[in-house]
Amino acid sequence: MNPSTRLVVNTIAQNVRTIINVVLSLYSTRIVMQALGVSDYGIYILVAGIVTLLPYFVYALVTTTQRHLSFAFGQGNTSEVKLIFANSYLLHWLFGGVLALLAISLVSLIFDYGFLNIEAERLLESKYVYFLILISVFFTFITAPFRSLLIAHENIVYISIVDVLDGVLKLTLVFCLFLVEEWRLPLYALIIAAIQLFNLLMLAGYSKLHYQECILMPSIRLFRKVVIKKIIGFATWTLYSTLCIYFRNQGFAVVLNRFFGTVINAAYGIATQVFGSTQFLSEAIVNAVRPQVVMAEGSGNRQLMLHLALKACKYCFLISAICIIPLIFEIGPVLSFWLDYVPPYADVFCRILLLSVLCDQITIGLNMANTAIGKIRNFTLLVFTTKALSVPVAYYLLVHGESVKTAMLAFLAFEILSGIIRVPYLMHNGGMRFRSFISEVILRIAPSCLVMCAVCYASCRWLCMDFRFLVTGCLNVLFGIGAIFFISATSQERRKIVNLIMRK
């Protein structure tokens, strides 16, 4: 399979996976809220948010491992690939164990000294949830190097299959919550841990069977100090970026909890669920393009690398916009259809977070470009520290009497600022031309974005019917795809799309 065909197949697989999992996830959330209730769901979001600091460590290691594997593939250095995987596998076990022990040591501080605003009679259940989510996260650590290896091999199809099975299992098993009257919250956490173990077995087993560089019990002779140092050095700054995202996302949850209690956390949890689901759409493109971006840089072809990165900016935004723009217009009816009870401010939070996703996608490909180049320290400090600054600003606004809506707008404002920073940085350090960014990204996405906004506005203004949001969404998909094909896509891209369709 040639690179262009593989890229299209991988993108389609990721998008199909994303659509299926978004639907399954949203419906699962409805069932979970019915079984747990708004308050218990708010507790789960709060406790899980504390423990799920650890997956950000996982993401840092996955990104680092996949980057170095793809770079070695681009150089054609198969022996380096084996060394990188073996040393990365060791580091995942080491960091997973150390961080798990650290999280266990913080139990008393988190639950016994009033750090979280949780009712006294729910503390014991909350502790069990904490430990079960911790087990789930540890399984995620061990799964990470196998996922990195599959991405580096561009085997996105198998990853998509496993992810869909993950979503099906979650939806199926949450119905078990209705079989018990008490302790539903710990049971839900146990279900999540069991599913994560399933993911580990599926990815590790496939990697062992198909890739010779996958060694489950690496020999000591494969360990290299220089390789570990290189991985840790790169992962340190990737980790800093993920910690900034964690601090922003969970920081808002804690700030809202301190001012408004767990009910507002339920609203924020719903909004972050929608936020995360829509981000998966751009990840479909990112996961498909990232290996080729890094391999292009590894082979010394900087122009091809930048070209692919700018295409990622364009299509990540456009694919996200097809789903996000109608959601922004119709979020009220969608939430009412999705949930039995819509927490206060859930619609406001959703709109703000959805807008922030769109703003981030405009320059998301520049993150990939900088990762491929490998000089990430200054880029990380500038871009991701900016994102984290939204939390103290939101806290300041609330302390001085501003509304919760104004505080949440800080989230959006700093997301826009961080996206703006990426452009001059890549111009200075990566050789990207500003004219290329404007012509290949901004001028390509603006007309299609306007078409989609106009279609959604017209539907909301002139149609008055039950389930109007379905009509709005369908019209937006129809006109959006048309606008992308005839306006945003280049003539060469249109020819490739037509050739692929005709070939099938």
Beta strands, then each sheet from edge to edge (+ up, - down):
end
